């Protein structure tokens, strides 16, 4: 790619000044301007012509061009019509890049049906295609985009994303730490999550006020198989971590009032979990085992009174930190 076309700070500033607009803070528009880091992200993706890439946050197309040079197809999503127009001009030479002007999210807990339709079409057009999410994710949508893709039945193979450092810490949280919550458990129970590089504010324009991270997420099919009903597991962990500091046995008795003492004690014993444990202390394998032990004891346990089963696969906040 010619140097003049590469996404540098000077090039972006000139481009924005030429068109008379500025980056939008409300959309999390912080463009990755370190060319070495752009190439690093794409290298981590390990792209081939067999890959269909989903990119969220096209921006002016700086990373998209790198992706389109190596992938079989790229579906890039942008919500801002101003920069979408700039990206369309830049990416005209790449027929394998599809640029969508839309919100990646239909709702907080649902990816855009339009985006999913286009991604599915691109996957169907390439034999043995693999889906990868490669993106400098806007901070405001990072959690729902990642969580919804993990929750989906799409056969995704890898994510390499830049996200806020605080979020990366939460994804890699370990038992007994403040970062360990339902998001960490949900991801680690079915994926391998690795922070591959820390990024300072100077890597972006405009500069954010916080550090960022490049994170690689790869599905682990063996872990996923152990979960059983993923919908039940998600709801189980989400509700358990709403009272993360309380004794697990007491929390469970409130979550499943139809269970008697014998059933609860049997589930805890089967999972190898001490009755006086707290959710924030339990490693992921023990939480998976406990979820399965609870589920097998009651078909109705996944729909306790007043709860809609797995209603929101991105609602992974922990109310009692």
C-alpha positions, 0 to 999 in steps of 0.5 A, spaced: 500 500 500 502 506 498 505 510 504 500 516 502 494 512 503 496 508 509 493 510 515 497 515 519 496 521 524 498 526 518 494 523 513 487 522 517 488 529 520 488 532 512 483 528 510 478 530 516 480 537 515 479 536 507 472 534 508 470 539 514 469 534 520 472 531 526 472 524 529 466 523 533 467 521 541 460 519 542 462 513 537 468 511 540 472 514 533 479 513 535 483 511 529 489 506 530 495 510 526 501 506 528 502 502 522 506 497 525 501 495 530 496 495 524 500 490 521 501 486 527 493 485 528 493 483 521 498 478 522 495 475 528 489 474 524 493 469 520 489 470 514 488 466 508 483 466 502 479 461 506 477 466 511 471 471 511 473 477 516 468 481 520 470 488 521 466 492 526 468 500 525 471 501 518 473 508 519 476 511 513 478 503 511 485 503 514 485 496 517 480 494 512 485 495 506 490 490 510 484 485 511 482 485 504 489 484 501 489 477 505 482 475 506 477 471 501 472 476 503 471 482 508 465 484 511 466 491 514 461 495 518 460 502 520 455 507 523 458 513 521 456 515 514 461 521 513 467 516 514 463 510 511 463 515 504 471 516 505 472 508 506 468 507 500 472 511 496 479 508 499 476 501 498 474 501 491 479 497 488 478 491 493 471 487 490 472 482 496 470 488 501 463 489 502 462 495 506 455 496 510 453 502 513 449 500 519 449 499 526 452 492 528 447 491 533 440 490 532 439 491 540 444 490 546 443 482 545 442 481 538 447 482 532 444 486 526 440 481 522 443 485 515 450 484 517 449 476 519 445 475 512 451 478 508 456 474 513 452 468 512 452 469 504 460 470 504 461 464 508 457 460 503 461 462 497 467 460 499 468 452 500 470 451 508 470 458 509 472 460 516 469 466 520 474 471 524 472 478 527 478 482 526 477 489 528 479 496 532 473 495 536 469 502 538 469 501 546 462 502 546 460 496 543 466 491 544 463 487 550 456 486 546 459 484 539 464 479 542 459 476 547 454 476 542 458 472 537 461 467 542 453 466 544 452 465 536 452 459 532 456 462 527 462 457 526 467 463 528 475 461 528 478 467 531 478 474 534 483 479 534 481 486 537 483 492 540 479 494 546 480 498 552 485 495 557 480 495 563 475 490 559 481 486 557 483 485 564 476 483 565 476 478 560 482 475 563 480 476 570 482 470 575 478 467 581 479 472 587 480 478 583 476 484 582 476 483 575 473 476 575 466 476 574 461 473 569 464 476 563 470 472 565 467 466 566 462 466 560 468 467 555 474 463 559 469 457 559 469 456 552 474 460 549 482 461 550 483 469 551 490 472 551 492 479 551 497 479 546 500 487 546 498 493 551 497 499 547 498 506 549 494 512 547 499 515 542 497 509 538 491 512 536 488 519 533 485 522 537 488 519 543 484 516 548 485 517 555 486 510 557 490 504 555 488 499 550 490 492 548 490 487 543 486 481 545 486 474 541 480 470 543 480 462 540 474 458 541 475 451 545 471 446 542 472 441 548 471 446 553 464 448 549 462 441 549 463 441 557 458 447 558 452 443 555 446 448 555 450 454 554 443 458 555 442 455 562 450 456 563 449 463 561 443 465 566 446 461 571 453 464 572 450 471 571 445 470 576 450 467 581 455 473 580 450 478 582 451 476 589 458 474 588 461 475 595 455 471 598 456 464 600 454 460 594 449 455 597 445 461 600 445 464 593 443 457 590 437 456 595 434 463 593 435 462 585 432 455 585 427 455 591 424 449 589 430 445 591 430 442 597 437 442 602 438 435 600 438 437 592 443 443 593 448 439 597 448 433 592 449 438 587 455 442 591 458 435 592 457 432 585 461 439 583 466 438 588 464 445 591 464 447 598 458 449 601 461 455 604 464 458 597 463 464 594 462 465 586 468 470 586 473 464 589 470 459 584 475 457 578 471 456 571 471 448 571 468 448 578 462 453 576 461 449 569 461 443 574 456 446 578 452 449 573 451 442 570 450 439 577 444 444 578 441 443 571 440 435 571 436 436 578 431 440 575 428 441 568 425 447 570 431 450 574 433 454 568 426 458 568 425 460 575 420 464 577 420 471 574 426 470 569 427 469 562 432 464 560 438 467 557 434 473 555 440 477 554 447 474 552 451 480 553 448 482 560 454 480 564 455 486 569 456 484 576 451 488 580 455 486 587 462 488 586 
